[in-house]
Amino acid sequence: MNVEPTAPPRLRRAVFLDRDDTLVADVPYLTDPAGLRLLPGAARALVELRRAGFALALATNQSAVGRGLLSEAGLRAIHDELERLLAAEGAALDAIYHCPHAPDGPEAEHPDRKPRPGMLLRAAEELGLDLSRSWMVGDRISDVLAGLGAGCRGVLVGANAALDQLPTPVDAGRAFAAADLAAAAALILDDLETP
């Protein structure tokens, strides 16, 4: 009996998202779910990315926890509200990853704290993701660096996004700038159509 070998399952591509000032309005040390506000066009961008086959994972530094300003339970309540707001607009995340450590605390160099890629690497393992076909979108250079460190491409978003802030030159086609998440999604989706 001849048995043909089966191909290994194809890993999914993903878009990793920073939270504050990328997906929701930035509120320094947000501690109350009532303060969450989706940015204009953000939920629609997620819907379009999901329709194109991307897994969607939040990867966010949340030092308010490490600073004692917010408990893990409080952060869960904020992220529950985020998921509710997204669902109301027909959008959803596949997973939420956070790093609670403060940049000036004893865990400042934790592998999950962006710009280190730990959250993305863990997500790839847990969700079956192909990092080489994935993207990281965020409003800080540390977001782009986390993506590049994980083997993804990165998009820096914001009105003043400038890639010259990167500490070293990046290979062409690896890092981009866009006005907001909607523009980043358009860039990512255009890339899918490029032969």
Helices and strands as residue ranges (DSSP letters): E 14-17, G 33-35, H 42-51, E 55-61, H 63-66, H 72-88, E 95-99, H 118-127, G 131-133, E 135-138, H 141-150, E 153-157, G 163-165, E 175-178, H 181-193
